[in-house]
Amino acid sequence: MEQELISGTITAVLFQNQENGYAVIKLDSEDGAKITVVGTVPVPIVGERLIVTGKWTTHSAYGKQFEAEFLERLLPDTVADIRAYLSSRAVRGIGPKTAEKIVAKFGEDSLKILDSEPERLAEISGISMKAALEMGASFRRQVGIRRLIEFLSAYRIQAEIAVRLYRVYGDGAMERLRDNPYLLTLPQFGAAFAAADTLALELGFDGDDDRRVEAAVIFELRYNLNNGHTFLPLDKLTEATAALLELDGATIRAALERLTELGRVELDEIAGLTAVYLPEYYEAECEITERVCRMASAAPTVLRHAEAAVASVEAENNITYAEQQKQAIRLAAERKIMILTGGPGTGKTTTLAGILSLFDRLERKTLLAAPTGRAAKRLAELTGHDASTIHRLLETQISPENGEMYFQRDESQPLDCDALIVDEMSMVDVLLMHSLLKALPEQASLILVGDPDQLPSVGAGNLFADLIRSGSVPTVALTEIFRQARESLIVMNAHAVNQGQLPVLTAKDRDFFFMRRRAPEAVVQTIAELCAKRLPENMGIPSSEIQVISPTRKGETGTVRLNQALQAALNPPQPGKKEKICGEICFREGDRVMQIRNNYDIMWKKVGGGAGNGIFNGDIGTILEIDPQEDAIRIRFDDREVLYDSDMLPELELAYAITAHKSQGSEYRAVIFVTYAGAPMLLTRGVLYTAITRARELLILIGNEEIVAQMTQNNRRNKRYSGLRLRLVERMS
């Protein structure tokens, strides 16, 4: 079919995917026809003029459409089109009434005024100088971002990456991009190497250009951080990079030599391997080793009348501690560093309370922290002491020079404490532990608490397991399941699964149930019914206190499909309830949502007073309000409220259903866990154990009992390249 060319003005935007730029728009062509145009049209705005090259197609449901393949975009130049453009709220602070005033004052020059002389907008009654300048900045930002989006979309690079790029480099983003397209692969931008490489080669970079080869080496190292590796063996890194670029190993090794000389990678010998590190991970492993070994080797504090002190704590708390618990309480008071581990029902919380009571008696100022907001909140509820996230404890800051995150608390401004207790240590990665140790005063003690059988941290390293397996840190492992806990089938089944034994699935009158559903649509339908009606009405558990967990995001029973069904059941569309489309997700007022990447510079206000910055991967909140005039969404995360711009929405997803990895560190009154078909790497004992231990009162497994058996037997744990354990062993020997 031959290509045609049409031109006209956008009169309506029917649909837009902010991630990939796909849109469905209505176009008034110059010959008067009204045309539906579909294709990649990033951030279309009513009033824009388009010159579109493409072909006619016929959709089975929507009829005749023009499919865009290439397009040229022009800002509106007639008074009517400029009025429509500004009335569409393309520029923050300008709605239909303000647009009418601007066009009445400046006519066809309105957009030129916005771009180059925004202060003149203050000549209009009702527009302050501050508002005028903000309107001009918004217009220039919108035009700059749109140009970047158009440029990158031709190479299938997501629109959200263009937004991040503009945030860092502003109007100089395009120049920086042409100079080195591989900057797109930096962590703050997050483009795939293949996309940046396609762009670079299109711009004339040679296949063996030093910048290309060096970027590929760094990309391989960063990419494998996602697999938990703090380093890669030299031969594996060389082989992987050579395959990626279709170049020989000698070229890759030459690039590694240059990168080593520049200090952009570090080489070290680990167990007979030449290990290649990114500098920050090499530094983190070395400095963690040094500090932990120094603390572990410190002479114990002589605790006078230790037995009497513990007995006083028992009397104060009206409890009799088991011998393992007494040992942990004494060790916490005597040693600079210790580890406390144990599964559900073994008394970790009771032991922590005892440690805190003893520290109070010893007048030790103690801080409590956990990796996530929910884990910190739970720690505070269980102990009766204030607790914060590690990020807030370390006081996250954003550098005004480069926009990168750093912690205000470090060696020069350490924490004000005599002791620090950190819970859910299995979630803590190497970099976060490094920052924590840098901020810990030399005289302070450190108590690390967690369950080593939980899933490992999302970030690189095998920190908690390495600390335990090295034998370098005094450790108390609580193993006795207390009598009251034995009455919980959740607790007993968790321990059974952890030992490779099948959980009891036949109980009908306790806190652990299995519901057989063999078809995926039956699984989804039953879960929706349980959350919307059966558990709230029959067991008095509101839907807000039920968390659905699935091993996988994709598939017929993955979190994406479940969230669609649960949103329809729990928060359906209603008149007056506002919505906002982002990609394939329709966000609605009242929705439960999750932040899916760390955002260190987003500002929040605390309910009841106070403010700060930073919303982190895994934080769950509720949409309070969608404001179409400001193109913003107000979300409440526990006691903090945040205003999200529309270009930040790709950082959110629905959270009625989440993966087991995302559930770590949290506890829910009721958990529904999907046991249906999925990838073997996700159907593991660790995933099942983690899901079971998230439930406080009720756990329902729903799906296929054969999958439960498969997960119980599959104790696969992906190997992570980490040098920390060997460094600790060597240092302490």
Secondary structure by P-SEA (a helix, b strand, c coil): cbbbbbbbbbccccccccccccbbbbbbcccbbbbbbbccccccccccccbbbbbbbbbccccbbbbbccccccccccaaaaaaaaaacccccccaaaaaaaaaacccaaaaaaccccccccccccccaaaaaaaaaaaaaaaaaaaaaaaaaaacccaaaaaaaaaacccaaaaaaaacccccccccccccaaaaaaaaaaaccccccaaaaaaaaaaaaaaacccccccccaaaaaaaaaaaacccaaaaaaaaaaaaaaccbbbbbccccbbbbcaaaaaaaaaaaaaaaaaaacccccccaaaaaaaaaaaaacccccaaaaaaaaaaaccccbbbbbcccccaaaaaaaaaaaaaaaccbbbbbcccaaaaaaaaaaccbbbbccccccbbbbcccccbbbbcccccccccccbbbbcccccccaaaaaaaaaaccccbbbbbbbccccccccccccaaaaaaaacccbbbbbccccccccccaaaaaaaaaaaccccccccccccbbbbbbccaaaaaaaaaaaaccccccccccccccbbbbbccccccccaaaaaaaaaaaccccccccccccccccccccbbbbbbccccccbbbbcccccbbbbbcccbbbbbccccccccbbbbbcccbbbbbcccccccccccccccccccccccccbbbbbbcccccccccaaaaaaaaaccccbbbbcccaaaaaaaaacccccccccaaaaaaaaaac
